């Protein structure tokens, strides 16, 4: 009797936090920490990276060995996480080698792409796959692609986004994607909220204290509005203290900005990470999330603040726009932001304790409904299960692309292997298999 | 005593560590009474697809007997010499076709997401695994090389560090006002980082570069950089030099710069140590890091021009530190056996298939 393993196999491509060695800047690694364990009861997951290590007690696999494992025991789903970070460059390389479900933490790319992708074949692959016509040019022209992840979205039959705005922008900017001619569900681009830990430290600040403890995790770039925050704080007439959590690369500039705006009661804290933010936000009265960016996302920081039940100020744009008004305080972007912010801070300071408490509860409730990691994990599980049959179809067709590549390589060697003695060697070495 | 062939790969008009390794191995085998010789085929990559033909070619060569002598053992070294078919085959792996392995995804590889590139990569990886699995004994010239075998081909092997080609002939002299760079001149060796660092290095310090280019356009690129930064008097290209000259250059350098990207092994490191000189290398220099420890016997810096420049200045400004680090390097190499008696172990392992029935 054969006992069938009912678990679907998932190949999970992502930067990881290995053995306590935290890649604090990797959103993908943070997401994996929160979600992957919760999926293990439903799926058999192999983790693929470009580095050696153990993750969750299991050795990780090198991404270049994927095809060998897939050939031996095929995966039902290949899951990629894309972010604008060098750590995720191997993901960018591989998602052109076999399509999958890709979770996008970013849509705009600032880091240098892996140089071999400068002349990526993706427009032809897309066309060839969707139209079943495999005629590839000898050499690819460098596509005029701009700074967006066109290639990565196009090559992902199912794209997920941790920001609603990015999801909308991707739908607008990238209408054609691999498998689009046969995709029935019209669910190819979806929003999957960035999760946070349900066990996040709850706000424990004694709200009756006179000094308002404010925290901020924006970086020094203009989009995060640090200059507006500092200007607002210079104007407020209440007793406050600001704790500003920054990445190490931003320390000098953060100090310069504070002195430029003559805001002195600021403590700059370094080594920004979700964990540090979680500890910090729990001991504060008010969190500022003033990002105003078309394509930037707050990462997991806003979610952590809400989950902790810490009242938060957001910009009424992009992610902030979708949050109900009774959950956060909103600043209208581009309209005297500093003045709005200082008024909001002062109003908050003078709120009664029960009013603060109500906002805190709303924030926590909203976060539990939307950002709890088990909610995200359940959503992802549903997507995996729903899309698995579609991907088996995709992978069947993908074999034509692979076969085409093999035939072309052999064609380039035709004059050599056509000779009897080399033909035998080609055959023996397996070069002629499946061609 | 056995008849042994060492299989090498020749890229005409160039000379690097792999050629030295093959020649030295043959010499050492002969010194132990074996009848040893080299078999080399030229390697030319006009296109990466041609690597299949080059591999298959090795497969077809009949190595069983020459001049009435039966060959007992072949020792393969670098890609694609290990494609040779022979009943008793050892491999002392120098490296595989790195563009499809560890260099994949970097600026040193042109394998992209083109289905043709991917097909080729898979063909080579699968075939490598097949032909390397045939070997009666598998080893690599460094931990880095053996780790790659394990990571990409799921094969294990033994680390056999090649002893120094000039044994204990290296000398130590003055700590003069120059930094020495030794090796093939190509992009991956990153000699350009040292050249471009010179403007921030004390201006009495020169860079002496030993080696010949094996990549088109690289010297023109260097010359442009030299012109751009007015470094005409500070960089000296010495080309290929005699063993005596090399010993002398090592002996009187202030330090040795050796920061290639993910190097397989690198004789240069050990030659520097044998000459009591510290090595300035980079955090991503691969096999070099198996020997160079930061501020113990050299400096391990970020792979940036600034970091290399500051590293050189540190040794320029503190010559006692340079001496101390160099001495530590020497102590290491002396105790490792790589300067003198290391060959006994290497050869006994490489010829171990002869004991198999």
Interface residues (C-beta under 8 A of the other chain):
Chain A: X50 X52 X62 X64 X65 X67 X68 X89 X90 X93 X96 X97 X114 X115 X116 X117 X118 X119 X120 X121 X122 X125 X136 X140 X401 X402 X404 X405 X406 X408 X409 X412 X413 X416 X417 X421 X422 X424 X425 X426 X428 X429 X430 X431
Chain B: X47 X49 X50 X52 X53 X55 X56 X57 X59 X60 X83 X101 X104 X105 X106 X107 X109 X110 X111 X112 X113 X114 X115 X116 X117 X118 X119 X120 X121 X122 X123 X125 X126 X127 X130 X131 X147 X151 X152 X154
